[in-house]
């Protein structure tokens, strides 16, 4: 009787040790689970395919699967990042793949491999995700054969935009008129042709200077015309000589232009005296004496002659 009891106790101890070892081994093995949010979808509808893998910390090196862009009867719309969580010495990896299908029928999701390489053993554990059947179909047909009510005709309101266009035109017309008036008022005259005369610049200037001698220096209008033409003859001579129009430049700009071309100071001073006298006649209604006008004439003539003979301004 005593031997039987000992024998029974030994068998029980062996069973307990075996169960413990099996439980410990099972606890150390990785587990892969697969879930889908629906098993029946319409064509083009999406399905969430979630994969989780659980394994002990610090035991395995995991090689996660890389799903292709498309598989048989399914297309992958999106794949989430692989989320990693750790608790109670256990690591859980999770990824959600979004599938869709445009083939009607009953299809199984693909089985993806997940490899677990033990860090202290050469034996690799290869597990696969589950292949889950999914029904892909069309929307159910209406079998009631009920007649549908005809929708009433919708009233369409036609807007007349004519008065909007008329009002816009009335508002726009003054703006257009103002812009045209401003353009023509401020438009600069077209530059004169530099090479219109057959005479040389010097010959034309001398001829023009002789022409203004005919004006009567006793008449205010002739005095104004005399000094205006004197300034224009000088500017035209410089313009033709350099082939660059300075006709619209002010007296200050003309003097700067002469200085930039290295004319002597006394020559520039003579030109300044004559041109500024003309400005006084034009803008300040100054009426110089005949001797003063003749002096301006001689200064302009001498400056032109100096430029012609000394050639300080390049042609």
LINZIRA-V107677 format. One record per pair of residues at least 4 apart in sequence whose C-alpha atoms are under 6 Angstrom apart, sorted by sequence separation. I is the first residue (numbers start at 1). J is the second residue. D is the distance in Angstrom with one decimal. If there is no record, write none. Layout:
[[I	J	D] [I	J	D]]
//
This chain:
[[19	23	6.0] [41	45	5.9] [86	90	5.5] [163	167	6.0] [168	172	6.0] [169	173	5.9] [183	187	5.7] [199	203	5.9] [222	226	5.8] [229	233	5.9] [232	236	5.9] [239	243	5.4] [249	253	5.7] [259	263	5.7] [272	276	5.8] [279	283	5.8] [280	284	4.9] [281	285	4.8] [288	292	5.9] [298	302	6.0] [302	306	6.0] [306	310	5.7] [307	311	5.0] [70	75	4.4] [86	91	4.4] [199	204	5.6] [239	244	5.0] [258	263	6.0] [281	286	4.4] [70	76	5.5] [85	91	5.8] [216	222	5.8] [217	223	5.5] [239	245	4.6] [280	286	5.5] [69	76	5.5] [85	92	5.3] [117	124	4.7] [215	222	5.7] [239	246	5.8] [84	92	5.8] [116	124	5.7] [84	93	4.7] [116	125	5.0] [83	93	5.6] [115	125	5.9] [37	48	5.5] [83	94	5.1] [115	126	4.6] [36	48	5.5] [82	94	5.5] [235	247	5.7] [36	49	4.6] [82	95	4.8] [114	127	5.3] [35	49	5.9] [113	127	5.8] [114	128	5.9] [35	50	5.1] [80	95	5.9] [113	128	4.4] [34	50	5.8] [80	96	5.4] [112	128	5.4] [34	51	4.7] [111	128	5.8] [112	129	5.3] [33	51	5.9] [79	97	4.4] [111	129	4.9] [33	52	5.3] [78	97	5.9] [111	130	5.6] [32	52	5.7] [78	98	5.1] [111	131	5.3] [32	53	4.4] [77	98	5.4] [110	131	5.5] [31	53	5.6] [76	98	5.9] [77	99	5.7] [109	131	4.9] [274	296	4.5] [31	54	5.2] [76	99	4.7] [108	131	5.5] [109	132	5.3] [30	54	5.5] [75	99	5.6] [108	132	5.1] [30	55	4.3] [75	100	5.4] [108	133	4.1] [74	100	5.7] [107	133	5.5] [108	134	5.9] [74	101	4.7] [107	134	5.3] [106	134	5.6] [106	135	4.4] [270	299	5.6] [271	300	6.0] [73	103	6.0] [105	135	5.9] [105	136	5.2] [57	89	5.3] [104	136	4.8] [57	90	5.2] [104	137	4.9] [56	90	4.5] [57	91	5.7] [55	90	5.8] [55	91	5.6] [201	237	5.5] [54	91	5.7] [54	92	4.5] [53	92	5.6] [201	240	5.9] [53	93	5.2] [52	93	5.5] [52	94	4.4] [51	94	5.7] [51	95	5.5] [50	95	5.8] [50	96	4.3] [194	240	5.1] [49	96	5.6] [49	97	5.1] [65	113	5.8] [48	97	5.9] [65	114	5.6] [194	243	6.0] [48	98	4.8] [64	114	5.2] [47	98	5.6] [63	114	5.9] [227	278	5.0] [47	99	5.2] [63	115	5.0] [261	313	5.9] [46	99	5.6] [62	115	5.8] [46	100	4.6] [62	116	4.7] [45	100	5.8] [61	116	5.7] [44	100	5.7] [60	116	5.7] [61	117	5.0] [44	101	5.5] [60	117	5.2] [43	101	5.9] [44	102	5.4] [60	118	4.4] [43	102	5.0] [59	118	5.8] [60	119	5.5] [59	119	5.7] [217	290	5.8] [242	315	5.0] [241	315	5.3] [43	136	5.9] [40	134	5.7] [42	136	5.5] [43	137	5.7] [34	129	6.0] [39	134	4.6] [40	135	4.7] [41	136	5.2] [42	137	5.0] [34	130	5.7] [42	138	5.4]]
//
